[in-house]
Amino acid sequence: MSYQFYGTIKPKVDFNAEVAADTLYDAMKGSGCDKYRVIQ
């Protein structure tokens, strides 16, 4: 029996790692976390 899995996460065409890192940094700095910005 063979199983084949297909992922649900697809690559973003215009992905910019620097912008993503800055957004995550801003969302997680300080005491607390902006979970809505992290999820995006």
C-alpha positions as CSV (number, residue, x, y, z in Angstrom):
1,M,0.0,0.0,0.0
2,S,1.5,3.4,-1.0
3,Y,0.4,6.7,0.4
4,Q,1.0,10.1,-1.2
5,F,0.8,13.3,0.7
6,Y,0.3,16.8,-0.6
7,G,1.3,19.8,1.6
8,T,-1.1,22.6,2.3
9,I,1.5,25.3,2.6
10,K,2.3,26.8,-0.7
11,P,5.2,29.2,-1.5
12,K,4.5,32.9,-1.8
13,V,5.6,34.2,-5.2
14,D,6.6,37.7,-4.0
15,F,8.1,36.5,-0.6
16,N,10.6,38.9,0.9
17,A,12.6,37.3,3.8
18,E,13.8,40.7,5.1
19,V,10.3,42.1,5.4
20,A,9.0,38.9,7.0
21,A,11.9,39.0,9.6
22,D,11.3,42.6,10.4
23,T,7.5,42.0,10.9
24,L,8.2,39.0,13.2
25,Y,10.8,41.0,15.1
26,D,8.4,43.9,15.7
27,A,5.6,41.5,16.6
28,M,7.6,39.6,19.2
29,K,9.8,42.4,20.8
30,G,9.1,43.6,24.3
31,S,6.9,41.8,26.8
32,G,4.2,40.1,24.9
33,C,3.5,39.0,21.3
34,D,1.2,40.3,18.6
35,K,-0.1,36.9,17.6
36,Y,-2.1,38.2,14.7
37,R,1.0,39.7,13.0
38,V,2.9,36.4,13.7
39,I,0.2,34.3,12.1
40,Q,0.2,36.4,8.9
